[in-house]
Amino acid sequence: MLYDVVTNEWDEVTYVPTALGNALLAAIVIALLAAAMLFIRKHTQKLSARQLVFCAAAIALGTVLSNIKLFEFPTGGSITLLSMLVVCLPGYWFGLGAGLMTGIAYGVLQLLIDPYVLFPAQLIIDYLLAFGALGLSGLFSNSGRNGLIKGYLAAILGRYVFVVLSGWLFFGSYAWEGWNPFAYSLAYNAVYIFSEAAVTVILLMLPPVKAAMSSVKKIAV
């Protein structure tokens, strides 16, 4: 078996990967990382050991910050202490390939640490695609002025698309009375994603923070 079927604290049937399931996930991650590295080699310069360390550090720090939750919905989704920003940084520093690699690896780590899977197919959307979309910050790695803010917003919108899709397909039964599943998913996921995004963008617009982020990028690259 690739997963165990268990009942969580809200009496929901949830799927938790077994040792074999985790091994399969690891194999998938290795394949995805290899594909990302091939993309990087083809379209950008090869990442140095120092740059890989920066990507790993972003994953680790993002994981720590994801556990500092300012607000959490009981059925999934939370406002964290800038965790999405940290995961977006490798894309902004090194480009799209590194960003996607970091986002997917972060998503798998989230799955292993704190899984919330009611349907096996939901795993792909919520953990690989939604978190992988944070790598879209790499689209603006060379955009110059306000590149980090542009990249962050692109990443946030990418993640929002996937979590809305997941909410619509898999969590429609939780829709508020009088709401259809799609509208419910749009509203529900907008609350926590865009709340954190608004705070983050305001912070990034502060001159001292801009200067600090610029200095970190110079060190990283």
C-alpha positions in Angstrom: 0.0 0.0 0.0 1.1 3.5 -0.8 -0.9 5.1 1.9 -2.9 4.4 5.0 -6.5 5.5 5.4 -7.0 7.1 8.8 -9.6 9.3 10.5 -8.4 12.7 11.6 -9.5 14.7 14.6 -12.4 16.2 12.6 -13.7 12.6 11.7 -12.5 13.1 8.2 -11.1 10.2 6.2 -7.6 11.2 5.3 -4.7 9.5 3.4 -1.2 9.3 5.0 1.7 8.0 2.9 3.2 4.7 4.1 7.0 4.0 4.0 6.5 2.7 0.4 4.4 5.8 -0.4 7.1 8.0 1.0 9.7 6.1 -1.0 7.7 6.7 -4.2 7.3 10.4 -3.3 11.1 10.6 -2.9 11.6 9.0 -6.3 9.1 11.4 -7.9 10.9 14.3 -6.2 14.3 13.1 -7.4 12.9 12.9 -11.0 11.4 16.4 -10.7 14.6 17.8 -9.3 16.5 16.2 -12.1 14.2 17.7 -14.7 14.5 21.1 -13.0 18.3 20.8 -13.1 18.2 19.9 -16.8 16.0 23.0 -17.4 18.5 25.1 -15.5 21.4 23.7 -17.4 19.7 24.3 -20.7 18.3 27.8 -20.1 20.6 29.3 -17.4 24.0 28.8 -16.0 24.5 25.8 -13.7 23.8 26.5 -10.0 26.9 26.6 -7.9 27.3 24.7 -4.6 26.7 28.0 -2.8 23.5 28.7 -4.7 22.2 25.2 -3.9 22.9 26.0 -0.2 20.9 29.1 -0.5 18.0 27.1 -2.0 18.2 24.6 0.8 18.3 27.3 3.4 15.2 28.9 1.9 13.4 25.6 2.1 14.5 25.1 5.7 13.6 28.6 6.8 10.3 28.5 4.9 9.4 25.3 6.7 10.1 26.9 10.1 8.1 30.0 9.3 5.2 27.9 8.0 4.8 26.6 11.5 4.5 30.1 12.9 0.8 30.5 12.1 -0.9 33.8 12.8 -4.3 32.3 11.8 -5.3 28.8 10.7 -8.5 27.5 9.2 -9.6 24.1 10.7 -10.1 22.7 7.2 -6.7 23.8 5.8 -5.0 27.0 4.9 -3.2 29.5 7.2 -1.6 32.9 7.4 2.0 32.3 8.3 5.0 34.5 9.1 6.3 35.3 5.6 6.9 31.6 4.7 5.7 32.0 1.1 8.1 35.0 0.6 11.1 32.9 1.7 10.3 30.1 -0.6 9.9 32.6 -3.5 13.4 33.9 -3.0 15.4 31.2 -4.9 13.4 31.9 -8.0 14.0 35.6 -7.7 17.7 35.0 -7.1 18.5 32.3 -9.6 15.6 32.1 -12.1 12.6 29.9 -13.0 14.2 26.5 -12.9 15.7 27.0 -9.4 12.5 28.5 -8.2 10.3 25.5 -9.4 12.8 23.1 -7.9 12.7 24.8 -4.6 8.9 25.1 -4.5 8.3 21.5 -5.3 10.9 20.3 -2.7 9.3 22.6 -0.2 5.8 21.1 -1.0 7.0 17.6 -0.5 8.6 18.5 2.8 5.2 20.0 3.9 3.5 16.8 2.9 5.9 14.7 4.9 5.7 17.0 8.0 2.1 18.0 8.1 -0.1 16.0 5.6 -3.7 17.0 5.0 -4.8 14.7 2.2 -8.5 13.7 1.9 -8.1 12.4 -1.7 -4.9 10.9 -3.3 -5.2 13.2 -6.4 -5.4 16.2 -4.1 -1.8 15.5 -3.1 -0.6 16.5 -6.5 -2.4 19.7 -6.7 -2.0 20.9 -3.1 1.6 19.9 -2.5 3.4 19.7 -5.8 1.6 22.1 -8.1 0.5 24.8 -5.6 3.8 25.0 -3.7 5.7 24.5 -6.9 4.0 27.6 -8.3 5.9 29.7 -5.8 8.8 29.2 -8.1 7.1 31.5 -10.7 8.9 34.3 -8.9 11.7 33.3 -11.3 9.9 34.9 -14.2 11.0 38.3 -12.8 14.5 37.4 -11.6 16.0 39.9 -14.1 13.3 42.5 -14.2 15.2 45.1 -12.2 13.0 47.6 -10.3 10.6 45.9 -7.9 11.5 42.5 -9.4 10.9 40.7 -6.1 7.5 42.2 -5.6 6.5 41.3 -9.2 7.9 37.8 -8.8 6.2 37.3 -5.4 2.8 38.4 -6.8 3.2 36.1 -9.8 4.0 33.2 -7.4 1.1 34.0 -5.1 -1.3 34.1 -8.0 0.0 30.8 -9.3 -0.5 29.2 -5.9 -3.9 30.7 -5.6 -5.0 29.2 -8.9 -4.1 25.7 -7.7 -5.6 25.9 -4.2 -8.8 27.3 -5.7 -8.9 24.3 -8.1 -8.3 21.9 -5.2 -11.0 23.5 -3.1 -13.4 23.4 -5.9 -12.7 19.8 -6.8 -12.1 18.2 -3.4 -13.6 20.4 -0.7 -16.9 21.6 -2.2 -18.9 19.8 0.5 -17.5 22.4 3.0 -19.0 25.3 1.1 -20.9 27.8 3.2 -24.6 27.7 3.0 -25.9 29.3 -0.1 -22.5 29.3 -1.8 -21.6 27.1 -4.8 -18.3 25.2 -4.4 -16.3 27.4 -6.9 -17.3 30.7 -5.3 -16.6 29.2 -1.9 -13.1 28.1 -2.9 -12.3 31.5 -4.5 -13.3 33.3 -1.3 -12.0 30.8 1.3 -8.5 30.6 -0.2 -8.3 34.3 -1.0 -8.7 35.2 2.7 -5.5 33.5 3.9 -3.3 33.8 0.8 -4.0 37.4 0.0 -3.9 38.5 3.7 -0.4 37.2 4.0 0.5 38.6 0.6 -0.7 42.1 1.5 1.4 42.2 4.6 4.4 40.9 2.7 4.1 43.4 -0.1 3.8 46.3 2.3 6.9 45.0 4.1 8.8 44.7 0.8 8.0 48.3 -0.1 9.8 49.6 3.0 13.2 51.1 1.9 15.3 49.3 4.5 13.7 46.0 3.5 14.3 46.7 -0.2 18.0 47.4 0.5 18.3 44.3 2.6 16.8 42.1 -0.1 19.0 43.6 -2.7 22.1 42.9 -0.6 21.1 39.3 0.0 20.6 38.7 -3.7 24.0 40.1 -4.5 25.5 37.7 -2.0 23.4 34.8 -3.3 24.3 35.2 -7.0 
